[in-house]
Amino acid sequence: MQVRIIASTTQQKFPVALLLKGELIQKLKVTKTQMNAYLEDGMPHYLIGNEFRFLESEIRTWMKTYKPSQERLESEFRDKKGRTLEKNMLRKKSSWKH
């Protein structure tokens, strides 16, 4: 894994390093899709040129308090048969009428 040192101060014991998106995906053991969802939900990042960069300390703090939005949970929901929440609710509504 490559680590890029961006700053070092006398007050810090270790230099501050920015991680690339691929490096963070490996570190967190998530998919690219999940990483994009995190970014949409406000994961702290820096855009340098056209590359996302991340401070590991900021990510650790953010992950401790992260809760996916209700909208995201509903859009990603699938039951055991692969039905979305919307299709599942429509199916249940039609069975209530009978």
GUKOL-308578 format. One line per field, with one value per residue: y, z, x of N, C-alpha, C in turn; residue in three letters; residue number from 1. Coordinates in Angstrom, 1 decimal, padded with zeros to 4 digits, m for minus. Example, Ala and Ser with C-alpha at 12.3 -4.5 7.8 and 13.67 -1.06 7.14 Angstrom:
! GUKOL-308578
n_c2 (m005.7, m002.2)
n_c3 (007.8, 007.1)
n_c1 (013.2, 012.8)
ca_c2 (m004.5, m001.1)
ca_c3 (007.8, 007.1)
ca_c1 (012.3, 013.7)
c_c2 (m003.3, 000.0)
c_c3 (007.8, 007.9)
c_c1 (013.2, 012.9)
rest (ALA, SER)
nr (1, 2)
END
This chain:
! GUKOL-308578
n_c2 (m001.2, 002.2, 005.1, 008.5, 011.2, 014.2, 016.2, 017.2, 017.8, 019.2, 018.8, 016.4, 012.9, 011.2, 011.4, 013.0, 011.2, 010.8, 008.7, 006.9, 006.3, 003.6, 002.4, 002.9, 001.5, m001.1, m001.2, m000.8, m002.9, m003.0, m002.7, m001.1, 000.1, 000.4, 002.2, 004.4, 005.0, 005.7, 008.1, 009.6, 009.8, 011.6, 011.1, 012.2, 013.7, 014.6, 016.2, 016.0, 017.2, 015.0, 012.9, 011.2, 011.7, 010.6, 011.1, 009.0, 009.1, 010.9, 009.3, 007.1, 008.3, 009.3, 006.9, 005.7, 007.0, 006.9, 006.4, 005.0, 006.7, 006.8, 006.8, 005.6, 003.0, 002.1, 002.1, 000.2, m002.1, m005.6, m008.4, m012.0, m013.1, m011.3, m009.0, m005.5, m003.0, m001.4, m003.0, m005.2, m004.0, m003.2, m005.7, m006.7, m004.9, m005.5, m008.1, m007.5, m006.5, m008.7)
n_c3 (000.0, m000.9, 000.8, 001.1, 002.2, 003.4, 005.2, 008.1, 011.4, 014.3, 016.6, 016.2, 016.5, 014.4, 010.8, 008.7, 006.5, 003.3, 002.0, m001.0, m003.0, m003.7, m002.0, 000.5, 000.1, 000.2, 002.8, 004.4, 003.5, 001.7, m001.0, m004.3, m004.9, m002.3, m001.3, m002.9, m002.0, 000.6, 000.1, m001.1, 001.2, 002.7, 003.5, 004.8, 002.6, 000.3, m002.7, m005.0, m007.8, m010.0, m008.2, m005.4, m002.0, 001.3, 004.8, 007.2, 009.9, 010.0, 008.7, 010.3, 012.6, 011.4, 010.6, 013.0, 013.7, 011.6, 009.9, 007.6, 005.3, 005.6, 003.1, 001.5, 002.7, 002.1, m000.7, m001.2, m000.2, m000.4, m000.5, 000.4, m002.0, m003.8, m004.3, m004.4, m001.9, m002.6, m004.5, m002.8, m000.9, m002.6, m003.3, m000.8, m000.2, m002.2, m001.4, 001.0, 000.2, m000.5)
n_c1 (000.8, 000.6, 001.6, 001.1, 002.8, 001.6, 001.8, 003.7, 004.0, 005.6, 004.1, 002.7, 003.0, 003.2, 003.5, 001.0, m001.0, m002.4, m004.9, m005.5, m008.5, m008.8, m007.1, m008.3, m010.7, m009.7, m008.7, m011.0, m012.4, m014.6, m017.0, m016.7, m019.1, m020.3, m018.4, m018.9, m021.5, m021.0, m019.6, m021.6, m023.2, m021.8, m019.1, m016.0, m013.7, m011.1, m010.7, m008.3, m007.1, m008.4, m008.8, m009.9, m009.0, m008.2, m008.2, m007.1, m007.6, m009.8, m011.7, m012.0, m013.2, m015.6, m016.8, m017.5, m019.8, m021.4, m024.5, m026.5, m028.7, m032.3, m033.5, m031.5, m031.4, m033.9, m033.9, m031.9, m032.9, m033.7, m035.7, m035.8, m036.5, m035.5, m037.0, m037.7, m038.2, m040.4, m041.8, m042.4, m044.1, m046.2, m047.1, m048.0, m050.0, m051.9, m052.6, m053.9, m056.4, m057.9)
ca_c2 (000.0, 003.4, 006.2, 009.7, 012.1, 015.5, 017.2, 016.7, 018.9, 018.8, 018.4, 015.1, 011.8, 010.5, 012.3, 012.8, 010.6, 010.7, 007.4, 006.9, 005.6, 002.2, 002.0, 002.9, 000.4, m002.3, m001.1, m000.9, m004.2, m002.7, m002.7, 000.3, 000.6, 000.8, 003.4, 005.5, 005.3, 006.5, 009.4, 010.3, 010.1, 012.6, 010.6, 013.2, 013.4, 015.7, 016.0, 016.6, 016.9, 014.2, 011.8, 011.3, 011.3, 010.5, 011.1, 007.8, 009.5, 011.4, 008.2, 006.3, 009.1, 009.3, 005.5, 005.4, 007.7, 006.7, 005.7, 005.2, 007.5, 006.0, 006.6, 004.6, 001.7, 001.6, 001.8, m001.0, m003.3, m006.7, m009.6, m013.2, m013.4, m010.3, m007.9, m004.3, m002.6, m000.9, m004.2, m005.9, m003.2, m003.3, m007.1, m006.8, m004.1, m006.3, m009.2, m007.0, m006.2, m009.9)
ca_c3 (000.0, m000.9, 001.7, 000.6, 003.3, 003.0, 006.2, 009.3, 012.4, 015.5, 017.6, 015.9, 016.6, 013.1, 009.7, 008.2, 005.2, 002.6, 001.3, m002.3, m002.9, m003.8, m000.7, 001.5, m000.2, 000.7, 004.2, 005.0, 003.0, 001.1, m002.5, m004.9, m004.8, m001.0, m001.1, m003.5, m001.2, 001.7, m000.4, m001.2, 002.5, 003.4, 004.0, 004.6, 001.6, m000.4, m004.1, m005.5, m009.3, m010.2, m007.4, m004.0, m001.0, 002.6, 006.0, 007.9, 011.2, 009.8, 008.3, 011.5, 013.4, 010.7, 010.5, 014.3, 013.8, 010.3, 009.8, 006.3, 005.3, 005.4, 001.7, 001.0, 003.2, 001.4, m002.1, m001.3, 000.4, m001.2, 000.4, 000.1, m003.4, m004.6, m004.5, m003.8, m000.9, m003.3, m005.0, m001.7, m000.3, m003.5, m003.2, 000.4, m000.4, m003.0, m000.6, 002.0, m000.4, m000.8)
ca_c1 (000.0, 001.3, 001.2, 001.6, 002.9, 001.2, 002.2, 004.3, 004.3, 006.3, 003.1, 002.2, 004.0, 003.3, 003.1, m000.3, m001.0, m003.7, m005.1, m006.3, m009.8, m008.6, m006.4, m009.3, m011.6, m009.0, m008.5, m012.3, m013.0, m015.9, m017.0, m016.7, m020.4, m020.4, m017.6, m019.6, m022.6, m020.4, m019.3, m022.9, m023.7, m021.0, m017.8, m015.0, m012.7, m010.4, m010.6, m007.1, m007.2, m009.6, m008.7, m010.4, m008.0, m008.9, m007.4, m007.6, m008.2, m011.2, m012.6, m012.3, m014.2, m016.8, m017.4, m018.1, m021.1, m022.2, m025.8, m027.1, m030.0, m033.5, m033.7, m030.6, m031.8, m035.1, m033.5, m031.1, m033.6, m034.2, m036.1, m035.1, m036.8, m034.9, m037.9, m037.4, m039.2, m041.6, m042.5, m042.8, m045.2, m047.3, m047.6, m048.7, m051.3, m052.9, m053.1, m054.8, m057.7, m058.6)
c_c2 (001.2, 004.4, 007.4, 010.7, 013.5, 016.6, 016.5, 017.9, 018.4, 018.4, 017.0, 014.1, 011.2, 011.5, 012.0, 012.3, 010.6, 009.4, 007.7, 006.1, 004.1, 001.6, 001.9, 001.8, m000.9, m002.3, m001.3, m002.3, m004.0, m002.7, m001.2, 000.9, 001.1, 002.1, 004.6, 005.9, 006.1, 007.9, 010.2, 010.7, 011.0, 012.2, 011.8, 012.8, 014.7, 015.3, 016.8, 016.2, 016.2, 012.9, 012.1, 010.9, 011.4, 010.5, 009.9, 008.2, 010.1, 010.3, 007.4, 007.0, 009.0, 008.0, 005.2, 006.0, 007.5, 005.9, 006.0, 005.9, 006.5, 005.7, 005.6, 003.2, 001.2, 001.3, 000.6, m002.3, m004.3, m007.8, m010.8, m013.6, m012.3, m009.1, m006.7, m004.0, m002.2, m002.1, m005.0, m005.3, m003.3, m004.7, m007.3, m006.1, m004.9, m007.5, m008.7, m006.8, m007.5, m010.5)
c_c3 (000.0, 000.1, 001.2, 001.8, 002.8, 004.0, 007.4, 010.2, 013.6, 016.6, 017.4, 016.0, 015.2, 012.0, 009.3, 006.8, 004.6, 001.9, 000.0, m002.1, m002.9, m002.5, 000.4, 001.3, 000.4, 002.2, 004.9, 004.6, 002.6, m000.4, m003.0, m004.7, m003.4, m000.7, m001.7, m002.7, 000.0, 001.3, m000.5, 000.2, 003.3, 004.0, 003.8, 003.6, 001.0, m001.9, m004.6, m007.0, m009.5, m009.3, m006.0, m003.1, 000.3, 003.7, 006.8, 009.2, 011.1, 009.4, 009.5, 012.4, 012.7, 010.7, 011.9, 014.4, 012.6, 010.4, 008.4, 006.3, 005.1, 003.9, 001.1, 001.5, 002.4, m000.1, m002.2, m000.8, m000.7, m000.2, m000.2, m001.4, m004.3, m004.9, m003.8, m002.7, m001.5, m003.8, m003.9, m001.0, m001.3, m003.4, m001.9, 000.4, m001.1, m002.2, 000.5, 001.5, m000.5, 000.5)
c_c1 (000.9, 000.7, 001.8, 001.6, 002.6, 001.7, 002.8, 004.5, 005.0, 005.3, 002.6, 003.3, 004.2, 002.9, 001.7, m000.2, m002.4, m003.7, m005.9, m007.6, m009.7, m008.0, m007.4, m010.3, m011.0, m009.0, m009.9, m012.9, m014.4, m015.8, m016.9, m018.0, m020.7, m019.6, m018.3, m020.8, m022.1, m020.1, m020.5, m023.5, m022.8, m019.7, m016.8, m014.0, m012.1, m010.4, m009.3, m007.0, m008.5, m009.6, m009.2, m009.2, m008.7, m007.8, m007.9, m008.2, m009.6, m012.2, m013.0, m013.3, m015.5, m017.5, m018.0, m019.5, m022.0, m023.4, m026.3, m028.4, m031.1, m033.7, m032.8, m031.0, m033.0, m034.8, m032.7, m031.7, m034.0, m034.6, m035.5, m035.4, m036.2, m035.8, m037.5, m038.5, m040.5, m042.4, m043.1, m044.1, m046.4, m048.0, m048.4, m050.0, m052.3, m053.4, m054.0, m056.2, m058.5, m059.2)
rest (MET, GLN, VAL, ARG, ILE, ILE, ALA, SER, THR, THR, GLN, GLN, LYS, PHE, PRO, VAL, ALA, LEU, LEU, LEU, LYS, GLY, GLU, LEU, ILE, GLN, LYS, LEU, LYS, VAL, THR, LYS, THR, GLN, MET, ASN, ALA, TYR, LEU, GLU, ASP, GLY, MET, PRO, HIS, TYR, LEU, ILE, GLY, ASN, GLU, PHE, ARG, PHE, LEU, GLU, SER, GLU, ILE, ARG, THR, TRP, MET, LYS, THR, TYR, LYS, PRO, SER, GLN, GLU, ARG, LEU, GLU, SER, GLU, PHE, ARG, ASP, LYS, LYS, GLY, ARG, THR, LEU, GLU, LYS, ASN, MET, LEU, ARG, LYS, LYS, SER, SER, TRP, LYS, HIS)
nr (1, 2, 3, 4, 5, 6, 7, 8, 9, 10, 11, 12, 13, 14, 15, 16, 17, 18, 19, 20, 21, 22, 23, 24, 25, 26, 27, 28, 29, 30, 31, 32, 33, 34, 35, 36, 37, 38, 39, 40, 41, 42, 43, 44, 45, 46, 47, 48, 49, 50, 51, 52, 53, 54, 55, 56, 57, 58, 59, 60, 61, 62, 63, 64, 65, 66, 67, 68, 69, 70, 71, 72, 73, 74, 75, 76, 77, 78, 79, 80, 81, 82, 83, 84, 85, 86, 87, 88, 89, 90, 91, 92, 93, 94, 95, 96, 97, 98)
END
